[in-house]
């Protein structure tokens, strides 16, 4: 589903709707926001602001993302977090113009990959 609030002339931002959320039209990004807003309010606001900048001003530039966050070849990257922040948002980019945002969550700096934090 296109996220019109974040999309603009520089990039179109999408998020996936899982089958169980199809009727309610709730995206993975909306789940991410709901799950993290209470404990990480400022970080969620920062991520939302950065998505608006990507969509309307800069496009999905390489400098905003950390590549190789998923399995080899799956194209998953993470929106770079600030050094003092712990919330991570996972994405798939297609050039500068298309960004698919998914889920993510809290990631302590001591853990190198999100999947290790949940195993």
Buried (B, 14 or more C-beta within 10 A) or exposed (E): EEBEEBBBEBBBBBBBBEEEBEEEEBBBBBBBBEBBEEEBEEBBEBBBEBBBBBBBEBBBEEEBBBEEBBEEEEBBBBBBBEEEBBBBBBBBBEEBEBBBBBBBBBBEEEBEBBEEBEE
